[in-house]
Amino acid sequence: MADRISVGATVGFSYSASEYDVGGSDDVGTAPDGHAYAISAVPRVGYAIALSEPLTLWPRAGMGYAGARAERGGRYEMNAWIGIVDVGLVYRPTRHVFLHVAPELGLRMARQKGESGVFQENNALNFGFTGGLGILLNS
């Protein structure tokens, strides 16, 4: 039974920097340089249920954090708790390769602070689909 339990995580980091041209048709200036970064970490746990030889049902659930900061003429920040549930179908055509597709339900509870310094709540419930190609290293 324990060999059907999966533990994993999605971890992300991004950084961007930019400079923008502003002005009318005759003058061109630049806005202040801007930069932004975002981080996220969402640990997940799942349980594999064999349906037939190449097909497996793979429900998973996870909860994690995402944060972002941006500066472009002002400072903006966002902090969010993220919850994700999906019920995937896994097709394993070979011993080491699998394909995964799943409907996914996500909940994001975020606080955002803009240039005014006032925090705003921004909560969202999202439904979508996810998929991927995987390689098993230990089977």
C-alpha positions in Angstrom: 0.0 0.0 0.0 2.8 2.5 0.8 4.3 1.9 -2.6 1.2 3.6 -4.1 1.8 6.9 -2.2 3.6 9.7 -4.0 5.2 12.7 -2.5 6.5 15.6 -4.6 6.5 19.4 -5.0 6.4 22.1 -7.6 9.0 24.9 -6.9 9.4 28.0 -9.0 11.5 31.1 -9.2 11.5 33.9 -11.8 13.2 37.3 -12.2 12.7 39.9 -14.8 14.2 43.4 -15.5 13.0 46.0 -17.9 13.2 49.6 -19.2 10.3 51.3 -21.1 10.3 54.1 -23.7 7.8 56.8 -22.9 6.9 60.1 -24.5 5.2 61.7 -27.4 6.0 61.4 -31.1 8.9 63.9 -30.9 10.5 63.1 -27.6 11.5 59.8 -26.3 12.4 59.2 -22.7 12.6 56.2 -20.5 10.6 55.3 -17.4 12.5 54.1 -14.4 14.1 50.7 -14.7 11.9 48.0 -13.3 12.5 44.6 -11.9 10.4 41.8 -10.4 10.8 38.4 -8.9 8.4 35.6 -7.9 8.9 32.4 -5.9 6.6 29.5 -5.2 6.6 26.1 -3.5 3.7 23.7 -3.5 4.3 20.3 -1.8 1.9 17.5 -2.9 0.9 14.0 -1.9 -0.9 11.5 -4.1 -2.1 7.9 -4.2 -2.0 5.7 -7.3 -4.9 3.4 -8.0 -4.3 0.8 -10.8 -7.1 0.5 -13.3 -5.5 -1.8 -15.8 -2.0 -2.6 -16.9 -1.0 0.7 -18.6 -3.6 3.0 -16.9 -3.6 4.4 -13.3 -5.9 6.9 -11.6 -3.7 9.3 -9.6 -5.5 11.8 -7.3 -3.2 14.4 -5.7 -3.5 17.3 -3.3 -1.1 20.0 -2.2 -0.9 23.3 -0.4 1.9 25.9 -0.6 3.0 29.5 -0.9 3.7 32.0 -3.7 5.1 35.5 -3.3 6.1 38.2 -5.8 7.7 41.7 -5.6 8.0 44.3 -8.3 9.5 47.8 -8.4 8.8 50.1 -11.3 8.3 53.6 -10.1 6.8 52.1 -7.0 6.8 49.0 -5.0 4.2 46.2 -5.4 4.0 42.9 -3.5 1.8 39.8 -3.4 1.7 36.9 -0.9 -0.6 34.0 -1.5 -1.5 30.6 -0.1 -2.3 28.1 -2.8 -4.2 24.8 -2.6 -4.4 22.4 -5.5 -6.4 19.2 -6.1 -6.3 17.1 -9.3 -7.4 13.7 -10.3 -5.1 12.5 -13.0 -5.1 9.7 -15.4 -1.7 8.2 -16.1 -0.8 6.1 -19.2 2.5 4.2 -18.9 3.5 3.0 -22.4 6.9 1.7 -21.3 8.5 0.8 -17.9 10.2 4.2 -17.5 7.9 6.7 -19.4 4.4 7.9 -18.4 1.9 10.5 -19.7 -0.3 12.3 -17.3 -3.5 14.4 -17.8 -5.8 15.7 -15.2 -8.6 18.2 -14.4 -7.3 20.6 -11.7 -9.0 22.7 -9.1 -7.0 25.5 -7.5 -7.7 27.9 -4.7 -5.5 31.1 -4.2 -5.9 33.3 -1.2 -3.7 36.4 -1.8 -2.9 39.7 -0.2 -1.6 42.4 -2.6 0.0 45.7 -1.6 0.4 48.4 -4.3 2.1 51.8 -4.4 -0.5 53.2 -1.9 0.7 50.8 0.8 -2.8 49.4 1.3 -3.3 45.7 1.3 -6.1 44.2 -0.7 -7.5 40.7 -0.5 -7.6 38.8 -3.9 -9.1 35.3 -3.7 -9.7 33.1 -6.7 -11.0 29.6 -7.4 -9.7 28.2 -10.7 -10.6 25.1 -12.8 -8.3 23.9 -15.6 -6.4 21.0 -17.0 -2.8 20.0 -16.5 -0.7 17.4 -18.3 2.9 16.2 -18.5 5.4 13.7 -19.6 7.4 11.8 -16.9 10.4 9.6 -16.6 10.6 7.1 -13.8 14.2 6.7 -12.5 13.8 4.0 -9.8 11.6 1.3 -11.4 
